[in-house]
Amino acid sequence: MASKSESICSHPGCSRLTVNRYCDQHSDVIKSVHKTYNNERVDVDEVAFYNTSEWKMVRTAVLQRDFYMCQQCKAQGITTVANTVHHIVELKDDWDKRLDMTNLETVCTACHNKEHVKVKKGLGTSTQKQVYVVIGLPGSGKRTFIDLNKDEGRDIVIDIDKLISVMTDRPLHDRQHSAYDAVSMANDMADAIIDNIVLDKYNFKSVWIIRSAVTPSQASKLKTIGARFICMERDRFICERHVRDAGRTIAPNVFTQIEMNIEKVRGRVTVETFTAFQKIQK
């Protein structure tokens, strides 16, 4: 029997080759998300409905109609492979529309999770989350801005520089010896966290992600969950002087590359501009 050929993982932004729909890293994550979603269904009629042959036939027809592409991402100019069929008008609101294909659309996991904002049972408290992506040149005040705006004690901050410092037990921004090697590890960890945030794997109120810039792929994925993108407004000359005064050495071409990456992000998503000492309206 001929072996299956490899293809790119269907998870948004992943370029790993696999013989299955998802690579090893994302296969378990996808299964976990679907298992959690199914376990949270409490309506007996809904659970029974999703196991009927009628639903399975209509579901397949909708996926084929939409070419297995997330329709909500498509509306934003993003191409995302998907295999979840979503009821636009929920079953509990109109049972008669349960098999109406005009009420069904193909969505990716991130968009589906965004549509189904969960309510903690018995508390009446929405668990809708907010993700802030703060980008800008080195020395532009990203950390200062977050410290001013975060909810102390409740919000989570993903700071690559602090992560590297903790990993290597070296001073902040020290890139000598093991700290230099840790940069790629810290970036990989941050990328994995972003993937899992998009998949709604974590519980949190707000997350602040500090990056000099995010890749266009990351920007597209974070856009699907309603992340706010914030760029620090500060003149490059002042940023470079601030970095020098702090005893740090960053080559001019690094600043140029970051500026180019920020412009690419602006081309993908809406980016708000703030100074380091501005308060934002949440």
C-alpha positions as CSV (number, residue, x, y, z in Angstrom):
1,M,0.0,0.0,0.0
2,A,1.4,3.4,-0.9
3,S,2.2,5.7,2.0
4,K,0.3,9.0,2.3
5,S,2.2,12.0,1.0
6,E,3.0,14.9,3.4
7,S,1.2,18.2,3.3
8,I,1.4,21.4,5.3
9,C,-0.4,21.4,8.7
10,S,-3.9,22.9,8.5
11,H,-3.4,25.0,11.6
12,P,-3.2,28.7,10.7
13,G,0.4,29.9,10.3
14,C,2.0,26.5,10.8
15,S,4.3,25.3,8.0
16,R,5.2,21.9,9.4
17,L,4.8,18.9,7.1
18,T,2.5,16.1,8.2
19,V,0.7,13.0,6.7
20,N,-2.3,13.9,8.8
21,R,-4.5,17.0,8.8
22,Y,-2.6,18.6,11.7
23,C,1.0,18.2,12.8
24,D,1.9,16.5,16.0
25,Q,2.1,19.8,17.9
26,H,-1.4,21.0,16.9
27,S,-3.2,17.7,16.7
28,D,-3.5,17.3,20.4
29,V,-4.4,21.0,20.9
30,I,-7.2,20.7,18.3
31,K,-8.6,17.5,19.9
32,S,-8.5,19.1,23.4
33,V,-10.4,22.2,22.2
34,H,-13.1,20.1,20.6
35,K,-13.3,17.8,23.6
36,T,-13.7,20.7,25.9
37,Y,-16.4,22.3,23.7
38,N,-18.4,19.1,23.5
39,N,-18.2,18.5,27.2
40,E,-19.6,22.0,27.9
41,R,-22.8,21.2,26.0
42,V,-25.5,20.7,28.5
43,D,-28.6,20.6,26.3
44,V,-29.6,16.9,25.8
45,D,-31.5,17.7,22.6
46,E,-28.5,19.6,21.1
47,V,-26.1,16.7,22.0
48,A,-28.4,14.2,20.3
49,F,-28.9,16.4,17.3
50,Y,-25.2,16.7,16.6
51,N,-25.0,12.9,16.4
52,T,-27.7,12.5,13.8
53,S,-27.1,11.4,10.3
54,E,-29.1,14.5,9.0
55,W,-26.7,16.9,10.7
56,K,-23.6,15.0,9.5
57,M,-24.8,15.2,5.9
58,V,-25.6,18.9,6.1
59,R,-22.3,19.6,7.9
60,T,-20.4,17.9,5.1
61,A,-22.4,19.9,2.5
62,V,-21.6,23.2,4.2
63,L,-17.9,22.4,4.4
64,Q,-17.8,21.5,0.7
65,R,-19.8,24.6,-0.2
66,D,-17.3,26.8,1.7
67,F,-14.3,24.9,0.3
68,Y,-13.2,24.1,3.9
69,M,-12.3,27.8,4.4
70,C,-13.2,29.9,7.4
71,Q,-15.9,32.4,6.2
72,Q,-15.2,34.9,9.0
73,C,-11.5,35.0,8.2
74,K,-12.3,35.2,4.5
75,A,-14.4,38.4,5.1
76,Q,-11.3,40.0,6.6
77,G,-9.1,39.0,3.7
78,I,-7.5,36.1,5.5
79,T,-7.3,32.5,4.2
80,T,-7.7,29.9,7.0
81,V,-8.4,26.2,6.5
82,A,-11.3,25.2,8.8
83,N,-13.5,22.2,9.5
84,T,-16.1,23.5,12.0
85,V,-19.6,24.3,11.0
86,H,-21.2,27.1,13.0
87,H,-24.9,28.0,13.5
88,I,-25.2,31.8,12.9
89,V,-28.5,31.8,14.8
90,E,-27.9,29.3,17.7
91,L,-30.1,26.3,18.2
92,K,-31.5,27.5,21.5
93,D,-32.7,30.7,19.7
94,D,-34.3,29.0,16.7
95,W,-34.5,25.2,16.6
96,D,-36.2,25.3,13.2
97,K,-33.0,26.6,11.6
98,R,-30.8,23.7,12.8
99,L,-30.5,22.2,9.2
100,D,-30.9,25.5,7.3
101,M,-27.7,25.9,5.2
102,T,-28.2,29.6,5.0
103,N,-27.8,29.7,8.8
104,L,-24.6,27.7,8.7
105,E,-21.0,28.7,7.9
106,T,-17.6,27.1,8.1
107,V,-15.4,28.7,10.7
108,C,-11.9,28.0,12.2
109,T,-11.5,27.2,15.8
110,A,-10.4,30.7,16.8
111,C,-13.5,32.3,15.2
112,H,-15.8,29.7,16.6
113,N,-14.5,30.3,20.1
114,K,-15.0,34.0,19.6
115,E,-18.6,33.5,18.6
116,H,-19.3,31.3,21.6
117,V,-18.4,33.6,24.5
118,K,-18.7,31.4,27.5
119,V,-20.6,32.3,30.7
120,K,-19.4,30.7,34.0
121,K,-22.2,28.6,35.3
122,G,-23.9,30.1,38.3
123,L,-21.8,33.3,38.3
124,G,-23.2,35.1,35.3
125,T,-19.7,36.4,34.6
126,S,-18.5,36.6,31.0
127,T,-15.1,35.0,30.4
128,Q,-14.5,37.0,27.3
129,K,-10.8,37.8,27.1
130,Q,-8.8,40.7,25.8
131,V,-5.4,40.5,24.1
132,Y,-3.2,43.5,23.7
133,V,-0.2,43.4,21.4
134,V,2.2,46.2,22.1
135,I,4.8,46.8,19.4
136,G,7.4,49.5,18.8
137,L,11.1,50.2,18.5
138,P,13.5,49.4,21.4
139,G,13.4,52.2,23.8
140,S,9.9,53.4,22.7
141,G,8.4,52.7,26.2
142,K,6.4,49.5,25.6
143,R,6.9,48.3,29.2
144,T,6.2,51.7,30.7
145,F,2.9,51.8,28.7
146,I,1.8,48.4,29.9
147,D,2.7,49.0,33.6
148,L,0.6,52.2,33.4
149,N,-2.4,50.4,31.8
150,K,-2.5,46.8,33.1
151,D,-4.7,45.6,35.9
152,E,-2.1,44.9,38.6
153,G,-2.4,41.4,40.0
154,R,-4.9,40.2,37.3
155,D,-3.4,40.7,33.9
156,I,-0.7,38.6,32.3
157,V,2.3,40.2,30.6
158,I,4.4,38.2,28.0
159,D,7.8,40.0,28.0
160,I,10.5,38.4,25.9
161,D,13.3,40.4,27.5
162,K,12.2,39.4,31.0
163,L,11.7,35.8,29.9
164,I,15.3,35.6,28.6
165,S,16.6,37.2,31.8
166,V,14.9,34.6,33.9
167,M,16.0,31.7,31.7
168,T,19.6,32.7,31.8
169,D,19.8,34.3,35.3
170,R,21.4,37.4,33.6
171,P,20.6,41.1,33.8
172,L,17.7,42.5,31.7
173,H,18.8,43.1,28.0
174,D,22.1,41.3,28.5
175,R,22.6,39.3,25.3
176,Q,26.1,37.8,26.1
177,H,26.9,34.1,26.4
178,S,23.9,31.9,27.1
179,A,21.5,34.9,26.9
180,Y,22.2,35.2,23.2
181,D,21.4,31.6,22.6
182,A,18.2,31.9,24.6
183,V,16.6,34.5,22.3
184,S,15.4,32.0,19.7
185,M,14.1,29.7,22.5
186,A,12.1,32.6,24.1
187,N,10.7,33.6,20.7
188,D,9.6,30.0,20.1
189,M,7.9,29.9,23.5
190,A,6.1,33.2,22.8
191,D,5.0,32.0,19.3
192,A,3.6,28.8,20.9
193,I,1.7,30.9,23.5
194,I,0.2,33.0,20.8
195,D,-1.0,29.9,19.0
196,N,-2.6,28.6,22.2
197,I,-4.2,32.0,22.9
198,V,-5.8,31.9,19.5
199,L,-7.1,28.4,20.2
200,D,-8.6,29.7,23.5
201,K,-6.6,27.2,25.5
202,Y,-5.9,29.5,28.5
203,N,-8.0,31.2,31.1
204,F,-7.2,34.8,31.7
205,K,-8.7,38.3,31.9
206,S,-6.2,40.2,29.8
207,V,-2.9,39.4,28.2
208,W,-0.3,41.9,27.1
209,I,2.2,40.7,24.5
210,I,5.3,42.8,24.2
211,R,7.1,42.5,20.8
212,S,9.2,44.8,18.8
213,A,7.0,43.6,16.0
214,V,4.9,40.5,15.2
215,T,4.9,38.6,11.9
216,P,2.1,39.2,9.4
217,S,1.0,35.6,10.1
218,Q,0.8,36.2,13.8
219,A,-1.0,39.5,13.2
220,S,-3.6,37.7,11.1
221,K,-4.2,35.0,13.7
222,L,-4.5,37.5,16.6
223,K,-6.9,39.6,14.6
224,T,-9.4,36.7,14.4
225,I,-9.8,36.8,18.2
226,G,-10.2,40.6,18.4
227,A,-6.7,41.5,19.7
228,R,-5.9,45.2,20.0
229,F,-2.7,46.2,18.3
230,I,-0.9,49.2,19.9
231,C,2.3,50.8,18.5
232,M,4.4,53.1,20.7
233,E,4.9,56.5,19.1
234,R,8.4,57.8,19.7
235,D,10.9,59.3,17.3
236,R,13.6,56.8,16.2
237,F,16.4,59.2,17.2
238,I,15.1,59.4,20.7
239,C,14.7,55.6,20.9
240,E,18.3,55.1,19.8
241,R,19.6,57.6,22.3
242,H,17.5,56.1,25.1
243,V,19.0,52.6,24.2
244,R,22.6,54.0,24.3
245,D,22.0,55.8,27.6
246,A,20.8,52.5,29.1
247,G,24.1,51.0,28.0
248,R,22.6,48.7,25.4
249,T,24.0,48.2,21.9
250,I,21.6,47.7,19.0
251,A,22.7,48.0,15.4
252,P,20.9,50.6,13.2
253,N,19.8,48.0,10.7
254,V,17.9,46.3,13.5
255,F,15.8,49.5,14.0
256,T,15.3,49.6,10.3
257,Q,14.1,46.0,10.1
258,I,11.7,46.5,13.0
259,E,10.3,49.6,11.3
260,M,9.7,47.6,8.2
261,N,8.0,44.8,10.2
262,I,5.7,47.3,11.9
263,E,4.6,48.7,8.5
264,K,3.8,45.2,7.4
265,V,1.6,44.7,10.5
266,R,-0.2,48.0,9.7
267,G,-1.0,46.6,6.3
268,R,-2.7,43.6,7.9
269,V,-4.5,45.0,10.9
270,T,-5.7,48.2,12.5
271,V,-2.9,49.6,14.7
272,E,-3.6,52.1,17.4
273,T,-0.9,54.7,18.3
274,F,-0.1,55.7,21.8
275,T,2.8,57.3,23.7
276,A,4.3,55.5,26.7
277,F,2.5,57.6,29.3
278,Q,-1.0,57.5,27.7
279,K,-4.0,55.7,29.3
280,I,-6.2,53.6,27.0
281,Q,-9.9,53.1,27.2
282,K,-10.7,49.5,27.7
